[in-house]
Amino acid sequence: MNRPFIVCHMMTSLDGKITGPYMRTEAIKIPAQEYERTNAFYQPQAWLCGRVTTDENFTFYKKPALDENAPAVPEGDYVAVSGAQMHYVSVDASGKIGWETNTLKYEDRPAAHIIEVLTEKASNAYRAFLRKMEISYIIAGKDQLDCKLAAEKLKALFQIETLMVSGGGFINWSFLQAGLVDELSLVIAPLADGENNTVTLFEKSDYLPAHAPVEFTLKSAEVGKGDSIWLRYVVKNSHSPNASAGG
């Protein structure tokens, strides 16, 4: 399998949540800085998030400006920009995100060229919208995301050697269950909020079949600033490519 080295890099509370009230506290600021510092350790060429994570953090549920009468676009994938230093990959199976630009700037990371991961059910109007915006897209799956195909296309079309999977919980588990996560990088913040309706680190989508628990081997543990902890785990049963990231 010719794909990137894939790291699932996340920050959680002590009770395993990746979002919730604890994210709005003063105490989260330093652990969040540690999360960015440890992200840079891997020097990824792309980071990948699901549609909800993208909407909640970047596009804020804006609707795309679609032309339902747009001429039919060519079949297959679309590479709008080649040779970008950084990419933001958004899994958007049906094509719903209302982008207003073809790049995304986050924290101190370089401006990232946007790549949409669609399935065949994304409409012609949405694909035409992405082409008009000069946003790249790949087709990976008929009705549901094919993580393996997406990973292979990201390397083949965009030369992505290290891919950071960064939520939400459903996307994290989809890649993990598919045997595509090589390393779990986890920054634990010293907070808990006890919420029972927020997403945890890994969540299984209803369309995925049952799967045996995934085993990890601890690679390293480091005490960080703000009483955070950085844990690195190797996934025992991943289908790792002939690549490595970090030390």
C-alpha positions, 0 to 999 in steps of 0.5 A: 500500500503506497500511502503517507505515514499517518499520525492521529494527533489530538488533544483531550481532557482527562475524561477523553473528550476532544471538545466541550466546556473545558476548551473554553477555559483559561487553563487550556491555553498552555496545553493547547500551545503544547499541542501545536508544538508537538504537531510541528515535531512530525513536520506533516505536509497535511492535516485531515479533519472531518466535516463537522470539525471543519465547520465548527472551527473554520467555515462556521456552517456557511452554505456553498454558493452552488449553481445547480445548472452548472455544466457537467464537470469531468469525471474523477479527481481534480488537482487545482494546485500542485506543489503546495507546502501544506494541505488541509484535507477535509472529509466531506462525503456529500459535499456540504462545506461552504468554502470562501477561499482555497487556502486555510490559515491556522495558528502558526502553520503555513497557509494550507491548500484545501483538498476536499475528500468526496464520495460519488454522491457529491453533486455535480453542482458541488464539484463545479463549485470547488473547481470555481474556487480552485479547491482540489478534490478527490473521490474516495468511495461510493456512498461512504468514505474509503479511507484506504483509497483516500490515503493512497490518492493523497500521496499519489496526487499531492506527494503527501508523505506524512498525514496528520489525522486530527478529528473528529472522533468518527474520522479518527476511528474510521482511519484507525479501524481501517488499519491506517494509523501508524502512530497516536500522538496524544496531548492530555490537558489537566481538565475534565468537565464530565459532559456526556454528550460531547465526542471522545477521541474515538467514536464508531460510525453506525455504518462501520462494522463491529471491530475488535479493540485496537491495541497500542504500544507506548513509545514515549511519555513526556510531561509538558507545560501547563501540567499536560502530558504528551503520549506517543503510541504505536498502533500494533496492527496498523498496515504501516508504509515503509516510512517513519516520522519524528524520532 
